[in-house]
């Protein structure tokens, strides 16, 4: 779909000239949804920035997560009028998702007092040896034959790195895929060797992207299932659902829209035909769903400062200074990524 839009997609003047009554109504509804999303995000962001200490690691990670709402809304709305750059806007959406996933992993570890604190907490609530690797999306089907592994700092550190690579791989593979598609347009003859090279490169990039997603989700799920009992009051499931629900909706509705449009021979009366129609309907649906995403993020990530303190420090229990020190060391080590500075502070 992206290749045909880059080379043959309509320009903005074509989109505006072809607009009819139903099209304008859909655009107006999508614009209203975008405005609602931006309003909810603005209120939520102001609450987070005013209530959470500037030096809190949880503040930066939470702001990175809640930014998904406006990013999805604005990029989807812009794709309606600029179909030829929808590939670049899609990369921006994917990067926002990857940054949210990584920030969620950092938030879980921070809540448990860093990696060392998380290891001790998981061992207390579960056991030292367990089938921690038997989690979705890779190993849930082989749990009966999966061996037990020891919960230790090395395992959680590896899961953290599995989530971190997602932030780097997504934009790299996305922009490389766009470059391959642009370069392949120079090959007129499909039998040309360069054409086959570009097809091979595109397949490799797609496989790399899928493997990156699976590794990131696997690392996230290992930490999630290992820690959900220890930090039940933190509602990690609700926070994860707020991030991933619109992604699942997008995957399902993309398949449905593709199946419906592929069975139609005539031009769509609202949004051209073929890849352009699919791109338009998919982005219209994302615009309609963006207020739900913003509200889920606002509900899942409240602005109460106690929500983001390490568990021992939030409870005021014995060992709170140790937890604070661990959180400080964890913040200094893992605070800097994708423009988020390292934070050197006491919690």
Secondary structure as the mmCIF struct_conf table of DSSP 4:
data_model
#
loop_
_struct_conf.conf_type_id
_struct_conf.id
_struct_conf.beg_label_comp_id
_struct_conf.beg_label_asym_id
_struct_conf.beg_label_seq_id
_struct_conf.end_label_comp_id
_struct_conf.end_label_asym_id
_struct_conf.end_label_seq_id
HELX_RH_AL_P HELX_RH_AL_P1 UNK A 2 UNK A 8
HELX_LH_PP_P HELX_LH_PP_P1 UNK A 9 UNK A 11
HELX_RH_AL_P HELX_RH_AL_P2 UNK A 12 UNK A 18
HELX_RH_AL_P HELX_RH_AL_P3 UNK A 21 UNK A 51
BEND BEND1 UNK A 52 UNK A 52
TURN_TY1_P TURN_TY1_P1 UNK A 54 UNK A 55
HELX_RH_AL_P HELX_RH_AL_P4 UNK A 57 UNK A 66
TURN_TY1_P TURN_TY1_P2 UNK A 67 UNK A 67
HELX_RH_AL_P HELX_RH_AL_P5 UNK A 68 UNK A 81
HELX_RH_3T_P HELX_RH_3T_P1 UNK A 83 UNK A 85
HELX_RH_AL_P HELX_RH_AL_P6 UNK A 86 UNK A 111
TURN_TY1_P TURN_TY1_P3 UNK A 112 UNK A 113
HELX_RH_AL_P HELX_RH_AL_P7 UNK A 114 UNK A 125
BEND BEND2 UNK A 126 UNK A 126
BEND BEND3 UNK A 128 UNK A 128
STRN STRN1 UNK A 129 UNK A 130
TURN_TY1_P TURN_TY1_P4 UNK A 132 UNK A 133
TURN_TY1_P TURN_TY1_P5 UNK A 136 UNK A 138
BEND BEND4 UNK A 139 UNK A 139
HELX_RH_3T_P HELX_RH_3T_P2 UNK A 140 UNK A 145
HELX_LH_PP_P HELX_LH_PP_P2 UNK A 146 UNK A 148
STRN STRN2 UNK A 149 UNK A 150
HELX_RH_AL_P HELX_RH_AL_P8 UNK A 153 UNK A 184
TURN_TY1_P TURN_TY1_P6 UNK A 185 UNK A 186
TURN_TY1_P TURN_TY1_P7 UNK A 190 UNK A 191
BEND BEND5 UNK A 192 UNK A 192
HELX_RH_AL_P HELX_RH_AL_P9 UNK A 193 UNK A 227
TURN_TY1_P TURN_TY1_P8 UNK A 228 UNK A 231
HELX_RH_3T_P HELX_RH_3T_P3 UNK A 232 UNK A 234
HELX_RH_AL_P HELX_RH_AL_P10 UNK A 236 UNK A 262
TURN_TY1_P TURN_TY1_P9 UNK A 263 UNK A 263
BEND BEND6 UNK A 266 UNK A 266
HELX_LH_PP_P HELX_LH_PP_P3 UNK A 267 UNK A 268
BEND BEND7 UNK A 269 UNK A 271
BEND BEND8 UNK A 273 UNK A 273
HELX_RH_AL_P HELX_RH_AL_P11 UNK A 274 UNK A 300
BEND BEND9 UNK A 301 UNK A 301
HELX_RH_3T_P HELX_RH_3T_P4 UNK A 305 UNK A 308
BEND BEND10 UNK A 309 UNK A 309
HELX_RH_AL_P HELX_RH_AL_P12 UNK A 311 UNK A 315
TURN_TY1_P TURN_TY1_P10 UNK A 316 UNK A 316
TURN_TY1_P TURN_TY1_P11 UNK A 318 UNK A 319
HELX_RH_AL_P HELX_RH_AL_P13 UNK A 320 UNK A 334
STRN STRN3 UNK A 337 UNK A 337
TURN_TY1_P TURN_TY1_P12 UNK A 338 UNK A 339
STRN STRN4 UNK A 340 UNK A 340
#
